[in-house]
């Protein structure tokens, strides 16, 4: 057995132990924050990075975020869910503002899950 193979196994086992120590709420909220951050960048909201705007990509990220927030809300508690819903709504409104051709009510990113955002 090579030393490299043993090292890789040790790293994998340590990663599994690290993940096992993190509670589900933290994993869910961290994933949501990553989706929010990526969507904000794709919406051109990152300071000085307006040229990175990609509304098609932003739509996908916001829809994924909506799915995560809506389905996990009962399990993560009101305090966490409220913050995530607020962030999601802000992104949905920013998307609507950035769109040259607005989506019909209820057709914006994630609105099939959250309802119309105005």
Backbone as numpy.savetxt, mean C-alpha at the origin, in Angstrom:
# Nx Ny Nz CAx CAy CAz Cx Cy Cz
29.43 -30.35 2.59 28.58 -29.19 2.59 29.48 -27.95 2.59
29.20 -27.02 1.69 30.04 -25.84 1.58 29.69 -24.84 2.68
30.64 -24.00 2.99 30.43 -22.96 3.99 29.38 -21.98 3.51
29.37 -21.69 2.20 28.40 -20.75 1.63 26.98 -21.28 1.82
26.78 -22.56 1.57 25.45 -23.16 1.72 24.99 -23.07 3.18
25.86 -23.34 4.13 25.53 -23.26 5.54 25.19 -21.83 5.93
25.95 -20.87 5.42 25.68 -19.46 5.71 24.29 -19.06 5.19
23.96 -19.48 3.97 22.65 -19.17 3.38 21.53 -19.76 4.23
21.70 -20.98 4.71 20.70 -21.62 5.56 20.54 -20.84 6.87
21.65 -20.40 7.45 21.61 -19.63 8.69 20.87 -18.30 8.49
21.15 -17.65 7.38 20.50 -16.38 7.08 19.00 -16.59 6.91
18.62 -17.64 6.20 17.21 -17.96 5.98 16.52 -18.26 7.31
17.14 -19.06 8.15 16.56 -19.40 9.44 16.40 -18.15 10.31
17.39 -17.26 10.28 17.30 -16.02 11.05 16.16 -15.15 10.54
16.00 -15.08 9.22 14.90 -14.30 8.64 13.55 -14.86 9.07
13.42 -16.17 9.08 12.18 -16.80 9.51 11.91 -16.49 10.98
12.93 -16.56 11.81 12.76 -16.24 13.23 12.37 -14.77 13.41
12.98 -13.87 12.62 12.65 -12.45 12.70 11.20 -12.21 12.34
10.75 -12.84 11.28 9.35 -12.68 10.85 8.41 -13.25 11.90
8.78 -14.35 12.50 7.92 -14.99 13.50 7.70 -14.09 14.72
8.64 -13.18 14.97 8.54 -12.31 16.13 7.68 -11.07 15.88
7.32 -10.81 14.63 6.53 -9.63 14.29 5.06 -10.01 14.25
4.23 -9.19 14.91 2.80 -9.53 14.91 2.16 -9.15 13.57
1.03 -9.75 13.31 0.35 -9.58 12.02 -0.03 -8.13 11.75
-0.47 -7.41 12.77 -0.86 -6.01 12.57 0.31 -5.19 12.04
1.49 -5.44 12.57 2.68 -4.72 12.11 3.02 -5.07 10.66
2.91 -6.33 10.30 3.17 -6.74 8.92 2.18 -6.08 7.97
0.90 -6.10 8.35 -0.15 -5.51 7.50 0.06 -4.01 7.35
0.29 -3.31 8.46 0.46 -1.85 8.36 1.74 -1.49 7.61
2.78 -2.26 7.77 4.01 -2.00 7.02 3.79 -2.18 5.52
3.09 -3.24 5.15 2.78 -3.46 3.73 1.93 -2.31 3.19
0.96 -1.85 3.99 0.11 -0.74 3.57 0.92 0.54 3.38
1.83 0.80 4.29 2.67 2.00 4.17 3.54 1.93 2.92
4.06 0.76 2.60 4.85 0.61 1.38 3.99 0.88 0.14
2.77 0.36 0.13 1.86 0.62 -0.99 1.52 2.11 -1.08
1.27 2.74 0.06 0.98 4.17 0.07 2.14 4.99 -0.47
3.33 4.67 -0.02 4.52 5.40 -0.46 4.73 5.25 -1.96
4.61 4.04 -2.44 4.79 3.80 -3.88 3.72 4.53 -4.68
2.48 4.51 -4.22 1.40 5.20 -4.92 1.64 6.71 -4.93
2.10 7.25 -3.82 2.38 8.69 -3.75 3.46 9.08 -4.77
4.49 8.28 -4.88 5.54 8.55 -5.86 4.96 8.49 -7.27
4.16 7.47 -7.55 3.57 7.32 -8.89 2.57 8.43 -9.20
2.01 9.06 -8.17 1.12 10.19 -8.37 1.88 11.51 -8.53
3.21 11.43 -8.39 4.03 12.64 -8.52 4.04 13.49 -7.27
3.70 12.89 -6.12 3.61 13.63 -4.87 4.94 13.71 -4.12
5.94 12.95 -4.56 7.25 13.00 -3.91 7.92 14.32 -4.28
8.45 15.00 -3.32 9.05 16.31 -3.54 10.13 16.26 -4.62
9.96 17.09 -5.62 10.94 17.18 -6.69 10.92 16.01 -7.66
9.95 15.12 -7.54 9.91 13.92 -8.38 8.65 13.83 -9.22
8.11 14.98 -9.61 6.88 15.01 -10.40 7.02 14.23 -11.71
8.25 14.17 -12.22 8.49 13.47 -13.50 8.30 11.96 -13.39
8.14 11.45 -12.19 7.94 10.01 -12.00 6.46 9.62 -12.06
5.60 10.57 -12.33 4.15 10.32 -12.36 3.80 9.23 -13.37
3.01 8.26 -12.91 2.52 7.18 -13.77 1.17 6.76 -13.19
0.11 7.34 -13.74 -1.22 7.12 -13.17 -1.70 5.68 -13.31
-1.28 4.98 -14.37 -1.66 3.58 -14.51 -1.08 2.75 -13.37
0.18 2.99 -13.05 0.82 2.29 -11.94 0.19 2.72 -10.60
-0.09 4.00 -10.46 -0.71 4.50 -9.23 -2.06 3.84 -9.00
-2.84 3.69 -10.07 -4.16 3.04 -9.96 -4.02 1.63 -9.40
-3.07 0.88 -9.91 -2.87 -0.50 -9.44 -2.49 -0.53 -7.96
-1.59 0.35 -7.58 -1.14 0.39 -6.18 -2.26 0.81 -5.24
-3.04 1.80 -5.64 -4.14 2.27 -4.79 -5.22 1.19 -4.67
-5.49 0.50 -5.76 -6.48 -0.58 -5.70 -6.00 -1.70 -4.78
-4.73 -2.06 -4.87 -4.17 -3.09 -3.98 -4.25 -2.63 -2.52
-3.93 -1.36 -2.29 -4.01 -0.80 -0.94 -5.45 -0.86 -0.43
-6.41 -0.50 -1.27 -7.82 -0.54 -0.87 -8.22 -1.96 -0.46
-7.79 -2.95 -1.23 -8.11 -4.33 -0.90 -7.53 -4.73 0.46
-6.29 -4.34 0.68 -5.63 -4.67 1.96 -6.32 -3.97 3.12
-6.61 -2.70 2.96 -7.22 -1.92 4.05 -8.62 -2.43 4.36
-9.43 -2.59 3.33 -10.82 -3.00 3.55 -10.90 -4.39 4.17
-10.12 -5.33 3.66 -10.23 -6.69 4.16 -9.56 -6.90 5.51
-8.56 -6.10 5.83 -7.86 -6.30 7.10 -8.40 -5.43 8.23
-9.20 -4.43 7.91 -9.69 -3.49 8.93 -10.30 -4.17 10.15
-11.15 -5.18 9.99 -11.74 -5.81 11.18 -10.70 -6.47 12.10
-9.58 -6.85 11.52 -8.57 -7.58 12.30 -7.48 -6.70 12.89
-7.29 -5.49 12.37 -6.16 -4.67 12.84 -6.56 -3.61 13.86
-7.83 -3.48 14.09 -8.28 -2.52 15.11 -8.57 -1.16 14.51
-9.46 -0.44 15.14 -9.95 0.83 14.63 -8.85 1.88 14.48
-7.95 1.97 15.44 -6.90 2.99 15.40 -6.04 2.82 14.14
-5.59 1.61 13.88 -4.77 1.36 12.69 -5.59 1.52 11.42
-6.79 0.96 11.42 -7.63 1.00 10.23 -7.99 2.43 9.86
-8.29 3.26 10.83 -8.66 4.65 10.56 -7.51 5.39 9.87
-6.30 5.21 10.36 -5.14 5.86 9.75 -4.92 5.39 8.32
-5.07 4.09 8.11 -4.89 3.55 6.76 -6.00 4.03 5.83
-7.22 4.08 6.33 -8.34 4.58 5.50 -8.11 6.04 5.12
-7.62 6.84 6.06 -7.35 8.25 5.78 -6.28 8.39 4.69
-5.22 7.61 4.81 -4.16 7.65 3.79 -4.67 7.20 2.44
-5.47 6.15 2.43 -6.05 5.64 1.19 -6.93 6.70 0.55
-7.79 7.31 1.33 -8.70 8.34 0.81 -7.90 9.51 0.22
-6.85 9.92 0.90 -5.99 11.00 0.40 -5.41 10.65 -0.96
-4.94 9.42 -1.11 -4.39 8.98 -2.39 -5.46 8.92 -3.47
-6.64 8.43 -3.10 -7.73 8.37 -4.08 -8.10 9.77 -4.57
-8.15 10.73 -3.66 -8.46 12.10 -4.04 -7.34 12.70 -4.89
-6.11 12.42 -4.54 -4.97 12.92 -5.33 -5.00 12.32 -6.73
-5.38 11.06 -6.84 -5.49 10.42 -8.15 -6.56 11.14 -8.98
-7.70 11.38 -8.36 -8.80 12.05 -9.05 -8.35 13.43 -9.55
-7.61 14.14 -8.71 -7.10 15.47 -9.06 -6.08 15.41 -10.20
-5.24 14.37 -10.20 -4.18 14.25 -11.20 -4.69 13.76 -12.55
-5.86 13.16 -12.57 -6.39 12.58 -13.80 -6.90 13.67 -14.74
-6.49 13.58 -15.98 -6.97 14.52 -17.00 -8.43 14.21 -17.31
-8.74 12.94 -17.45 -10.11 12.49 -17.69 -10.57 11.77 -16.42
-11.44 12.40 -15.64 -11.85 11.80 -14.37 -12.65 10.52 -14.55
-12.45 9.61 -13.62 -13.24 8.37 -13.59 -14.66 8.70 -13.19
-15.59 7.88 -13.63 -16.98 8.01 -13.18 -17.02 7.72 -11.69
-18.00 8.29 -10.98 -18.13 8.01 -9.55 -18.17 6.50 -9.29
-17.34 6.06 -8.36 -17.27 4.65 -8.01 -16.32 3.84 -8.89
-15.71 4.48 -9.90 -14.82 3.78 -10.82 -13.35 4.14 -10.61
-13.06 5.02 -9.67 -11.67 5.40 -9.39 -10.94 4.23 -8.75
-9.64 4.37 -8.59 -8.86 3.27 -8.01 -9.34 2.89 -6.60
-9.68 1.63 -6.45 -10.10 1.10 -5.17 -11.54 1.42 -4.79
-12.23 2.22 -5.59 -13.58 2.64 -5.21 -14.61 1.53 -5.27
-14.33 0.47 -5.99 -15.25 -0.69 -5.95 -15.26 -1.31 -4.56
-14.18 -1.09 -3.83 -14.06 -1.63 -2.47 -14.44 -0.60 -1.40
-14.15 0.66 -1.66 -14.36 1.69 -0.64 -15.61 2.53 -0.85
-16.17 2.47 -2.05 -17.24 3.38 -2.41 -16.65 4.65 -3.00
-17.52 5.47 -3.57 -17.10 6.70 -4.25 -16.39 7.64 -3.27
-15.31 8.22 -3.72 -14.56 9.19 -2.94 -14.70 10.54 -3.62
-15.10 11.56 -2.86 -15.21 12.90 -3.46 -14.69 13.93 -2.50
